[in-house]
Amino acid sequence: MKKTFIPQEFRDKFSRIMGGEAETFFGCCSMKMPKSIWVNSLKIAPGILARKLRGKGWVLNQLPFHENAFALEGIERPAQCGEFEKGLFNLQEKASMLPAIILAPREKDLVLDAAAAPGNKTLQLSCIMNGHGKIVAIDKNVQRFKSLKFNAKKFGMKNVLAQRSDLLSAKRENLFDKVLLDAPCSSEGLVRKNFDALKNWSGALVERKAALQEKMLWKALRLLKPGGTLVYSTCSLSPEENEMVVQRFVESGKAEMLEVKINGFKIREGFEEYGGVKFDSGMKKAVRIYPQDNNSQAFFIAKMRKIST
């Protein structure tokens, strides 16, 4: 069996962060991640698809935070079935489903999915909006954008406009009702999906990603209407990419933190201090998801309201 690669620098850092839970954390990072699916309710009702798949011998358990989300057991290759080929469901890790659910777009909203490819969260947004409103889904990478376009067609996302463009080049301001920025990150949380995910991890990589994330978040905030909602997320647990990025926006006076509620999923508060730096008290409204709490991948999520231009 392939062994999970965990660099010593990563182990040292997260031993300090996790304290007495460190070995439990590292042990969970070394375990294969369970499977889960998101039902494409644009094409089929979740209950109907669940009955179909159970009739084929699949073990499905509805996850408590959304009717479209199901845990899957005992199926090694769920993508090799007709229902997947027809776009009736998507394979998606359960913690990664949460940012779109937390954003909670309404049917009339104009929404920006700011780093959209390959389109997993775009599909969620489209389902939550029942195919109404409009979602602008962008990604600058050519190959990833091809995946986004393919999935938009496969899943029947008719309220989605997919564009290959760079968020940082956007010129408009105060345009969108809601913005989802699932930012490129050091991918610490993907270690359960890919046991070599940390091969290129370093403190320097975390700092480079944090600098990019700050630029992207500033641009996303400018694109958002005053009073609009922005969800910022990463599959990283490094405070440099999370609380320290979000803090700059809160202290600027342009955004305020909002409460996050998730049914049936254990979440922890954002840090109020790290490395001797104290954050705004509202930072505890951010969400930290540790893999050992829900047998999931790691995630950070912050929900904010724009309060000035």
MOKA-V203647 format. One record per pair of residues at least 4 apart in sequence whose ideal C-beta (glycine too) atoms are under 8 Angstrom apart, sorted by the first residue. I is the first residue (numbers start at 1). J is the second residue. If there is no record, write none. Layout:
BEGIN
<<I:J> <I:J>>
END
This chain:
BEGIN
<<2:195> <3:30> <3:195> <4:29> <4:30> <4:191> <4:195> <5:195> <5:196> <5:198> <5:199> <6:10> <6:11> <6:26> <6:29> <6:30> <6:191> <6:198> <7:11> <7:198> <7:201> <7:202> <8:12> <9:13> <9:201> <9:202> <9:203> <10:14> <10:188> <10:198> <10:201> <11:15> <11:26> <12:16> <13:17> <13:203> <13:238> <14:18> <14:22> <14:25> <14:26> <14:237> <15:19> <15:22> <17:237> <17:239> <18:22> <18:24> <18:25> <18:290> <21:25> <21:290> <21:292> <22:26> <23:27> <24:28> <24:292> <25:29> <25:290> <25:291> <25:292> <26:30> <27:31> <27:292> <28:192> <28:290> <28:291> <28:292> <28:295> <29:191> <29:192> <29:291> <30:191> <30:195> <31:192> <32:192> <33:93> <33:192> <33:193> <33:295> <33:296> <33:297> <34:71> <34:72> <34:73> <34:94> <34:295> <34:296> <35:71> <35:72> <35:73> <35:75> <35:78> <35:91> <36:63> <36:69> <36:70> <36:71> <36:72> <36:91> <36:92> <36:93> <36:94> <36:97> <37:60> <37:69> <37:70> <37:72> <37:78> <37:89> <37:90> <37:91> <37:92> <38:68> <38:69> <38:89> <38:90> <38:92> <38:97> <38:120> <38:123> <38:124> <38:127> <39:44> <39:45> <39:46> <39:49> <39:50> <39:68> <39:69> <39:70> <39:88> <39:89> <40:44> <40:68> <40:87> <40:88> <40:89> <40:90> <40:123> <40:127> <40:155> <40:156> <41:45> <41:46> <41:68> <41:127> <41:130> <42:126> <42:127> <42:130> <42:131> <42:155> <42:156> <42:157> <42:158> <43:86> <43:87> <43:88> <43:155> <43:156> <44:48> <44:49> <44:88> <45:49> <46:50> <46:62> <46:67> <46:68> <46:70> <47:51> <48:52> <49:53> <49:83> <49:88> <49:89> <50:54> <50:60> <50:62> <50:70> <51:55> <52:56> <52:83> <53:58> <53:60> <53:83> <54:58> <54:59> <54:60> <56:81> <58:72> <58:74> <58:75> <58:78> <59:72> <59:73> <59:74> <59:75> <60:70> <60:71> <60:72> <60:73> <61:70> <61:71> <61:73> <62:67> <62:69> <62:70> <62:71> <63:69> <63:70> <63:71> <63:94> <63:97> <63:264> <64:263> <64:264> <64:265> <65:69> <65:97> <65:98> <65:101> <65:262> <65:263> <65:264> <65:265> <66:97> <66:101> <68:124> <68:127> <69:94> <69:97> <71:94> <72:78> <78:84> <78:91> <79:84> <79:91> <80:84> <81:85> <82:86> <83:88> <83:89> <84:88> <84:89> <84:90> <84:91> <87:154> <87:155> <87:156> <90:120> <90:123> <90:151> <90:155> <92:96> <92:97> <92:120> <92:124> <93:97> <93:193> <93:296> <93:297> <94:98> <94:294> <94:296> <95:189> <95:289> <95:294> <95:296> <95:297> <95:298> <95:299> <96:120> <96:121> <96:235> <96:297> <96:299> <97:101> <97:124> <98:102> <98:233> <98:262> <98:265> <98:287> <98:289> <98:299> <98:301> <99:103> <99:121> <99:180> <99:182> <99:231> <99:233> <99:299> <99:301> <100:121> <100:124> <100:125> <100:128> <100:180> <100:231> <101:124> <101:128> <101:262> <102:231> <102:260> <102:262> <102:287> <102:301> <102:303> <103:111> <103:125> <103:178> <103:180> <103:229> <103:231> <103:303> <104:128> <104:229> <105:109> <105:111> <105:125> <105:128> <105:129> <105:133> <105:135> <105:177> <105:178> <106:129> <106:133> <106:177> <107:129> <107:130> <107:132> <107:133> <108:132> <108:133> <109:129> <109:133> <109:134> <109:177> <109:178> <110:133> <110:134> <110:136> <110:175> <110:176> <110:177> <110:178> <111:125> <111:129> <111:133> <111:134> <111:135> <111:136> <111:176> <111:177> <111:178> <111:179> <111:180> <112:135> <112:136> <112:138> <112:175> <112:176> <112:178> <112:179> <112:180> <112:220> <112:223> <112:224> <113:121> <113:122> <113:125> <113:135> <113:136> <113:137> <113:138> <113:180> <114:138> <114:167> <114:179> <114:180> <114:181> <114:182> <114:216> <114:220> <114:223> <115:138> <115:139> <115:167> <115:181> <115:182> <115:183> <115:184> <115:216> <116:121> <116:122> <116:137> <116:138> <116:139> <116:148> <116:162> <117:139> <117:141> <117:144> <117:145> <117:147> <117:148> <118:144> <118:147> <118:148> <118:151> <119:123> <119:137> <119:147> <119:148> <119:151> <119:152> <119:155> <119:157> <119:162> <120:124> <120:151> <121:125> <121:180> <121:182> <122:126> <122:135> <122:137> <122:148> <122:151> <122:152> <122:157> <122:160> <122:162> <123:127> <123:151> <123:155> <123:157> <124:128> <125:129> <125:135> <125:180> <126:131> <126:135> <126:155> <126:157> <126:159> <126:160> <127:131> <129:133> <129:135> <129:159> <131:157> <131:158> <131:159> <132:159> <133:159> <134:159> <134:160> <134:161> <135:157> <135:159> <135:160> <135:161> <136:160> <136:161> <136:163> <136:176> <137:148> <137:152> <137:160> <137:161> <137:162> <137:163> <138:162> <138:163> <138:164> <138:165> <138:166> <138:167> <139:144> <139:145> <139:148> <139:164> <139:165> <140:145> <140:164> <140:165> <140:166> <140:167> <141:145> <142:146> <142:164> <143:147> <144:148> <145:149> <145:162> <145:164> <146:150> <147:151> <148:152> <148:162> <149:153> <149:162> <150:154> <151:155> <151:157> <152:157> <152:160> <152:162> <165:169> <165:170> <166:170> <167:181> <167:216> <167:219> <167:220> <168:215> <168:216> <168:219> <170:219> <170:222> <170:223> <172:223> <173:222> <173:223> <173:309> <174:222> <174:223> <174:224> <174:225> <174:226> <174:309> <175:223> <175:224> <175:225> <176:223> <176:224> <176:225> <176:228> <177:225> <177:228> <177:229> <178:224> <178:228> <178:229> <178:230> <178:231> <179:220> <179:221> <179:223> <179:224> <179:228> <179:229> <179:230> <179:231> <180:230> <180:231> <180:233> <181:216> <181:217> <181:220> <181:230> <181:231> <181:232> <181:233> <182:233> <182:234> <183:209> <183:212> <183:213> <183:216> <183:217> <183:232> <183:233> <183:234> <183:241> <184:209> <184:212> <184:213> <184:216> <185:209> <185:213> <185:234> <185:235> <185:236> <185:241> <186:201> <186:205> <186:206> <186:209> <186:236> <186:238> <186:241> <187:197> <187:201> <187:235> <187:236> <188:197> <188:198> <188:201> <188:235> <188:236> <188:237> <188:238> <188:298> <189:234> <189:235> <189:236> <189:237> <189:291> <189:297> <189:298> <189:299> <190:194> <190:197> <190:235> <190:297> <191:195> <191:197> <191:198> <192:291> <192:297> <193:197> <193:297> <197:201> <200:205> <201:205> <201:206> <202:206> <203:207> <204:208> <205:209> <206:210> <206:236> <206:238> <206:240> <206:241> <207:211> <207:240> <208:212> <209:213> <209:236> <209:241> <210:214> <210:238> <210:240> <210:241> <210:244> <210:245> <211:215> <212:216> <213:217> <213:234> <213:241> <213:245> <214:218> <214:245> <214:248> <215:219> <216:220> <217:221> <217:232> <217:245> <217:246> <217:249> <218:222> <218:249> <219:223> <220:224> <220:230> <220:232> <221:230> <221:249> <221:254> <221:255> <221:304> <221:306> <224:228> <224:229> <224:230> <224:306> <225:306> <226:306> <226:307> <226:308> <226:309> <227:305> <227:306> <227:307> <228:305> <228:306> <229:258> <229:303> <229:304> <229:305> <229:306> <230:255> <230:303> <230:304> <230:305> <230:306> <231:301> <231:302> <231:303> <231:304> <232:245> <232:246> <232:301> <232:302> <232:304> <233:299> <233:300> <233:301> <233:302> <234:241> <234:242> <234:299> <234:300> <235:297> <235:298> <235:299> <236:241> <236:242> <236:298> <236:300> <237:242> <237:288> <237:290> <237:298> <237:300> <238:242> <239:243> <239:244> <239:271> <239:274> <239:275> <240:244> <240:245> <241:245> <241:300> <242:246> <242:270> <242:286> <242:288> <242:300> <242:302> <243:247> <243:270> <243:271> <243:274> <243:279> <243:283> <243:286> <244:248> <244:274> <244:277> <244:279> <245:249> <246:250> <246:257> <246:270> <246:283> <246:286> <246:302> <246:304> <247:251> <247:279> <247:280> <247:283> <248:252> <249:254> <249:255> <249:304> <250:255> <250:256> <250:257> <250:279> <250:280> <250:282> <250:283> <250:304> <251:280> <253:307> <253:308> <254:306> <254:307> <254:308> <254:309> <255:304> <255:305> <255:306> <255:307> <256:282> <256:304> <256:305> <256:307> <257:280> <257:282> <257:283> <257:285> <257:286> <257:302> <257:303> <257:304> <258:285> <258:303> <258:304> <258:305> <259:285> <259:303> <260:267> <260:285> <260:286> <260:287> <260:301> <260:303> <262:267> <262:287> <265:289> <265:294> <266:293> <266:294> <267:287> <267:288> <267:289> <267:293> <268:287> <268:288> <268:289> <268:290> <268:293> <269:284> <269:285> <269:286> <269:287> <269:288> <270:279> <270:283> <270:284> <270:285> <270:286> <270:287> <270:288> <270:300> <270:302> <271:279> <271:283> <271:288> <272:278> <272:279> <272:281> <272:283> <272:284> <273:277> <273:278> <273:279> <274:279> <279:283> <285:302> <285:303> <286:300> <286:301> <286:302> <286:303> <287:299> <287:300> <287:301> <287:302> <288:299> <288:300> <289:293> <289:294> <289:296> <289:297> <289:298> <289:299> <289:300> <289:301> <290:298> <291:295> <291:296> <291:297> <291:298>>
END
